[in-house]
Structure formats: C-alpha cells, structure tokens
Amino acid sequence: MTRTRLLRGAALASALALTAVAAPASAAAAPAGQGPAADPQDSALAFDSAAYTTISVTVDGRPVNVRWYKGICYVAHPVAAAAQQPGGPGGGTTTITDPACGYQSMNVFVPESAFGDQRTPIYFAVNNSGWKASHLRASVTAGASYTSSTSTVGAALKAGYVFVDVADRSRGLVGADGSAPGKAPAAVVDAKAAVRYLRLNDAAMPGSAERVVVNGTSGGGALVSILGASGNSAEYTPYLAAIGAAGVDARGRSTLRDDVFAVNAYCPITDLGNADVAYEWLYNVLGTRAATGSDPSPEAAREIAARFAAYEKSLDLRNPDGSRLTAATLLDTIEQEVVRSAETYLKADPAHTIPPLGGTFQITSQGTTKSYVNDWIDVDTATRTVRSVDMAKYLAFVATQATLKTVPAFDAVGVDGNVTSGTETDLFGPPGQKYLNYTEYGWDHNDVAGDGSGLDDTGLTWKQYTNRRSTTVDDQVHLINPMDFIGTAADTAPNWYVRHGTRDRDTALTVSVNLDRALAADRQVENLDYRLAWNQPHAGNYDVPEAMAWIAGAVREAGDPLISGHRG
C-alpha cells in the first residue's frame, strides 16, 4: 500500500489536531554545521553551552568526568502531557514532574575527552519498547560504574562519543487535555525534531551532527529504522512545523536536514501494517502454532497467513545471490540465515559450542534456567559447520521460549470482543479516540460496538474505508514504515547494523530479512551488517564490543565530518 502521500500527510497532521502548515515541495538542505538561524523560533532553540552539571562516573575502573546538559527541550511548541501517566507500580500510574516537555526533551552527556571535540560521533539512544512513549531518562548517573564490554553507555563514553538520551511521544501517552497525543507518526516526528536540534546547534555543541548514530531495540529498533530510512522526507514537514521543530521556517519550508549517519537497530518491530500477516505465515506454514499448543484461533490465523504471499511478492526483493525473495523461498532463506548465525558464532571463539542432536540448550530467562532438547540443528564439531537444520522443529523451539502472540499478533484490540489486548492498535487513530484498527483483518473483524473502528461502526470494509480521501490511518501506517522509504528519494542512512535474535518470537523473522534485502538494494546504503544473532531472544545491545567496533569502522571510513560532508 505504497503511494504518494504528501498532500494526505498534511491532511493527517490537521486531523491529529496539529497546526496545519502547507507541505513544501522539497526539503532544502542547510549547510553542515550551521549555527542558530535568524528565524526567531530557531533562535529560541539555541544550545546553551554553559548550562551543564559536571558529574563523575567510572568506566572500566577509571574515573571519567562528564558534562550533563539536562532536560533540553528540542522543540519550541511541546505538547503538554498529563502529570499522571499510566504504567505505575501494579499497573497504576506514574507522576512526572516535567509535563511541559518531558516527552520531547533530551539529556546530553559529554565525556571529558569530547569537551572541545566537534568531530566525535553522537550516540543517539531512543528508549521505547513496544512503540510506547518514552519519558526522558538519564542513562548516565553520578557515581555509577560502567563496563565498556557490556554497556553501551560505558563503551560510548570510553570511545569519546557524546551520549544522548532522547524522549519522544508515542502510544500510551496521556495529554494534559486527556487526549492521546502520541499517535503515529508522533514518535518519528519527535526523533526527527531531536536530530534537527542537533543540526541547528552543531557549531555550538560538542560532537558532530553529521555523525549521529541512532540506537534502539524492539519498538525503538523500529523507530530508529524509520528515522534512518526517511531522512529529509517532506511528508513530515507539517508535523515538524506543528511542534516547533528546528529548521521549519514561517512559510513551512524545511531549512535543516534530519537524515542520520548510522542506524544500530535490534529486533525492530516495524512494518506494522503487515506484521500480523508475516507472523501468522511464519508460525502456520509449518504448523508451529498447532504443534506447540498455541493455536487459539486456527481459522483466523489461516485467513491472515493467506495474505502473505501476495504481500511478499509486492516487495520485489532479492537475495544476495539474485534469487527472488518470495513466500516460496523465504523458509530456505531463513534457514540459510540461521546457519550463517550459528557458524559465525562457532567461528568467533573456540570456546563456543552448540549442543549435539539430542543434547540440551541451557537457557536462562528472567533468572530461571530451563533445558531444551536440541532436536533441530546438527553441527559438525570438527569443522565447526552446520550439517542441517530442521525448520519445523526450529520454529517449534522458538515458540517454546515464550508463548506465541494472540491472533492477530499486533492489531487485536476490538477483534472478537477483545478490549484488553496490549497490541499496537492504540498507536493509530485520532488523538481523541482510544484506538483504531490499522490492518484489513483487524478492521473487518472488529465487533466492539461504539469504539469508532471497523466495519461494524462505519459500515465500510477496510478497502472502502481507506479509499476515502479523508481516511488517515493508512497514512499513519505508512509514515512509520521504513519499507515505504527505502529506495525512494528520501535520504536513507548510509550505514546500518541490524540484529534479530534466532530465538525472538516477538516479531516474524521475515520482517528483518525483508528490511535487510530492501536496504541492500538501496544505492545510498554503503555499509550494511545484518545477521540473526545466535541464541538471542527479543533483546538488544548484547554485542556491545562488536557493535561499537562497527560504528568505529564506519566513522573511520567516512572521514572528517567537517570536511567530507554528511554522506561520508
């Protein structure tokens, strides 16, 4: 469902109760490293280089002084939040002390080695999970000790990078007026606004805004993926204007860039509009749901899975050997990726082993260790290579680590009377509505009367509803999907490091495979490092030395940011 949506994007901004601004024909790029512009709004967003507190931490046993620029509001017109937010102890609420800008601000931490360094990278961390709103956090705390081999914070500070924690609106956020101002694409818009703030103030701040490395896991992995894919797309300009983002002038024209240098994404929960279809295909094509006793709605699962072949074909992707990536070839492709993951793991360290067939995997999760019989992967210990993988048993192994998700997996609210699901349905719709189904199956099977969503309330099928010019939910889906921007006129980040655990059942493995193949076909992408991470669950930042070495290599290859420009 990819189509030109620039004008419809402007309409959606208005529908989401944002200030309507005419969308520009293009996003003009400002010179690298420019200081605060003459625009009054940009002047109000000027960085105060003296407004810091010095704290001391320990990295690998050595003391490090860090300048903390605390709670920088990166937009001129932040959206006020309610002081009481959901998610407190026991499912209650949490009181926030900064409702004015606590979800659109950043903490900037500068290690002493970077105090005067305008060339060092900026490690830009988003902290979302499940596409939920992220309140401002401080990953660097006074007196704390960090180990660079296990902590991204410790590794970044040791490398002399500026570390930035970025807060953003998204689903679950309650506005001061009781609305839900975090509906898509709010998280993407806020992340872009934060990048623009860094660009606006590049000359005044330590670190280089031409070397922004964005890091995120799960929903955060999806957020940094769309951020990296949609650089400088004019479709977001009306939304940026509404919140007073840097680099949007009074006539609604973009004067700053929001592309980034590198993406470091773990288990990205992305392509939400097709995530249910991919999930049901993967866990039904070999009967995994039935085999693991996790098949509550077999007819529904089959109906959703049946849509996958057409979707995959529409992507027109290819494997590295030139073969087409289709529903008919995907299982073989995933098997090859699992083999590559296992062999990479075995060859990385002589101490690494994989249990023989009939042996057991010892897996610790949340402090509890369980044993799982290896009945799916056969390894030649002499050559440290994989002889075979039984895909049916492999997928069953994945599904035993954690119960498979509901049917549908990502858009279940309102379906078959379900009003308690925690799926991503509440990421979509207008701010005044609790949720809106965003997939064809979810929409056509919504049966909760009065929720404003679905065939039952509107009298329209999904296709009829989305064909209306006034419909905006499909634009919301589009604006958070990197697959719609990769290979287009948007400025895709040149460097990508993507990891997805071989034991991750939270989203289909096909999602990251498709992301990788799409990036490989984008001529703007110069450095792509994708792999299924051996024996990892739904998690991130488990390979800090490898990931940081990759970042360092990309930075070296790109050269001096003050000379060579943003594309390296």
Secondary structure, 3 states (H helix, E strand, C coil): CCCCCHHHHHHHHHHCCCCCCCCCCCECCCCCCCCCCCCHHHHHCCCCCCCCEEEEEEECCEEEEEEEEEEEECECCCCCECCEEECCHHHCEEECCCCCCCCCEEEEEEEHHHCCCCCCCEEEEECCCCCECECCCCCCCCCCEECCCCCHHHHHHHHCCEEEEECECCECCCECCCCCCCCCCHHHHHHHHHHHHHHHCCCCCCCCHHHEEEEEECHHHHHHHHHHHCECCHHHHHHHHHCCECCECCCCCECCCCCCCEEEEECCCCCHHHHHHHHHHHCCCCCHHHHCCCCCCHHHHHHHHCCHHHHHHHHCEECCCCCEECCCCHHHHHHHHHHHHHHHHHHHCCCCCCCCCCCEEEEEECCEEEEEECCCEEEECCCCEEEEECHHHHHHHHHHHCCCCCCCCCCCCCECCCCCCCCHHHHCCCCCCCCCCCCHHHHHCECCCCCCCCHHHHCCCHHHHHCCCCCCHHHHHHCCCHHHCCCCCCECCCEEEEEEECCCCCCCHHHHHHHHHHHHCCCCCCEEEEEEECCCCCCCCCCHHHHHHHHHHHHHHHCCHHHHCCCC
